[in-house]
Structures are given as C-alpha cells and as structure tokens.
Amino acid sequence: MIEFPYQVTRLSNGVRIASVEMPHMRSASIGVWAGVGGRHERAEESGVSHFLEHLLFKGTKRRNARQISTAVEGIGGYLNAFTTEDHTCYYAKAGAQHFGRLCDVLGDMYLHSTFLPAEIEREREVIREEILMYRDQPAQHAQELLTSTLWPGHPLGRPLTGTVETVSHLNRTKLRAFQKTHYCGANTVITVAGRIAHADAVAGISPWASLLPRGKRPRHLRPPRLPRRPRVSLHTHETEQTHLAMGFHAWGRQDDRRFALKMLSVILGENMSSRLFQKLRERHGFCYSVASGMLALADTGALHISAGLDPSRLEAAIRMILGEFEALAKHGPNRSELRMARDYTIGQTLMGLESTTSQIMWMGESLLGYGVVLSPSEIERRILAITPACVKKVAGEVTKRGHLGVAIVGPVKDSKIIERWL
C-alpha cells in the first residue's frame, strides 16, 4: 500500500494539526475535530454534542447562517459536519486556492458562534423533526434499539440525537458550558489534505487555533458488565417488512483482535460476495439487503448485522445468520474466502485514500483514537497477517450467546417467541 507523507504539528495549547500533501489534486479538504461525542454526555444532556454541531452553522459574530454556507458553496465547495459516540467533526472542501477561505469559515464557526436564542429555538425544532424522522424509518429505529440493547443504561446505548425530552431542556447556558469545556486545545485536532504544503496548513490554521484555551480531554464511563444471556428489544409496528438488527459485543480499537474481527465482518456481509448476501438474498430471496459492520471505540466495540425481511421469514433468517456465525466459529473461513476479504479491505482502503476528504477522516480518527496517524502500509501488513485460524478464533469468542443483542421493528407481537430461537 502507498505510504502517505503525513506530518503533525502540535501548538502550545495542545491543538494538533495533521496534513498530507497531495500535489496531484486540485482540491483541499480540512476537518476540525472536537474529541467529544455521545458517550461523554450525562443522561439529562443527551444529544448536546449533536445540538452543538447544528448550532455552529447558525451564525457567528461575523456571519449569519446563510453567509456561512454561501462563503463555501459560493466558491464551489461544500461544508458539513457529523457527530459520533466519541467525536464531532466539522469539515469543508474546495479548490486548493480557496484554502484560506475554508480556514477562516471553520475557525470562525468553531471559536465565535453566537448561539442566538432565536436560532437555538429554531434549531431545537429542526432536531425534534430529525428525531421523529429517524423514528419513522424502521431500519434506523432498529439500529437505535440495538445500541440500547447492547449497552442498556449507558451513554453508548442512547441515540446521538438525544430525545425530544432531553433536547427540549438544553438551553443556551448548558450548550455554551458544554462547548467551553470540550472545544479546547487539548481536545481539538485539525486535519488537512490536498494540494497544500504542511507549512502552509499550519500557517493558515494556527492564528485562530492558538486562541483556544488548553483545557483537557474528557473522560467517559466504562462500558457496563456484559450480559449473561441474549437480550431482545421489540417495537411492534405495522410495517410491510420486519427490520432486524443483531449485534455481538466485541473489542475496542486498541485490541489486536480487531483486524481478524474486520475480516469476519467482511466475510459475513460487507459486500455482495459475502456469505449472508449470497445465502439470504441470492440463494433464498429472503431480503433485498443484508449487511454487516463493526464498531470499534476506545474500550469496547460491536459486530452487527442488519436486514429487512418479510415477517414470515424472520425466524428462518435469524437461524441462517446464527448458523453462519457458528460455522465460522467451528471451521473458520477457507483460504480463498479469506484472501478475497483481505484484498477487498485493502483495496477499499487504498481507493478511499485517493480522496482528500477520506484522508482528513483517516488522520482525524487516527489522532483522536490512537494519538498518532496510522500508517496505511502497517494496517495492510496487519490485515495480510490474518489467517483462517485467527478468524475462527474471534468468531468463537465474539459469538458467545450471552453477548448477543437483537432488535426488531415490525409486525411482531411477542419478543418471547424470538427469545426461544436464541
């Protein structure tokens, strides 16, 4: 895999600026990351990280909401943001000649947002509609039910948007206090990729990034003790399909088993060649879509499967999914299957890193998660070292039935019927 020339500079207040120069590109991307997300929130402030993400687009001392968007879109660029369990990211992309404009807009948002009361109230209603929109999407609702099933009573089990109730109680004082605490130098990473030299990136960013107080990185609650039996959450809803989400507790990003777990996920359901796609869709016609994925956080993680099914096929689908897990735990994958999974993962990573936006994501997630920018070639080496025995071992460890969570949204009346299948 290509080795990219990543460079990192740390400012005196703790802000880390990482960049990779891509002289063949005509664009530049920049990401401003706060190392705070849903898992750092108290129950009564659930959704505050996401609320802040919205509000930073609503006006600063120099720009109103429309001026923020037109400042970037008016030069052919784009501006966006997202919130996860452990970080919040604001990012933009435009022609490399406009890098100074991107720095100015993102820095203005990050440091000088005004949180006008009228904007807070307007955005509160927008977020309320977002929450209700997700609730009306059965597949999304099933995913939120799964997280609450895997991590009950814990911040990781709460929706990142918060609830209508918690969002209604977040006032300007609480929002400003959360931002002041967590949007600080020690908790901020800024990433740049494209036709920009590292010295120019630092020169464009440091004048405003150095204004942040040092502060400190937040602490989070440890994950709860793993359950001793499968847990099932059911939301009965008269839909045409039954939406299934299944998950097994797994390991955090510091655990070396995550590489074999990734191979397990790819083999199970990350592409059209995967076992579950071939079996549930191609062979039996049970569903249009079935997919697997993995979540790796600092100290915990999950392997998850999702599918939309005819209600009459739910029992058979669950048995097929669990059967593939059991087969991999008993026999492991064959060498050809594993080779394709390794090549697929390496190829997807390499193609992704051709994009300036993917590069800023790689650097930001690496620095916040590991404290260094991961080397793609080292990741490739670790993936190529995975053997069928490695995948077999993690399949056996991750599929202990006590670590299983199941969430179902659809016309199913009784969760005890489901529990008897597990």
Buried (B, 14 or more C-beta within 10 A) or exposed (E): BEEBEBBBBEBEBBBBBBBBBBEEBEBBBBBBBBBBBBBBBEEEBBBBBBBBBBBBBBBBEEBBBEBBBEBBEEEEBEBEBBBBBBBBBBBBBBBBEBBEBBBBBBBBBBBBBBBBEEBBEEBBEEBBEBBEEBBEEBBBBBBBBBBBBBBBEBBBBBBBBBBBEBBEEBBBEBBBEBBEBBBBBBBBBBBBBBBBEBEBBBEBBBEBBEBBEEBEBBEBEEBBEEBEEBBBBBBEBEBEBBBBBBBBBBBBBEBEBBBBBBBBBBBBBBBEEBBBBBBBBEEEEBBEEBBBBBBBBBBBBBBBBBBBBBBEBBBBBBEBBBEBBEEBBEEBBEEEBBEBBBEBBBEEBEEBBEBBBBBBBBBBBBBBBEEEBBBBEEBBEBBBEBBBEBBBBBBBBBBBEEBBBBBBBBBBEEBEEBBEBB
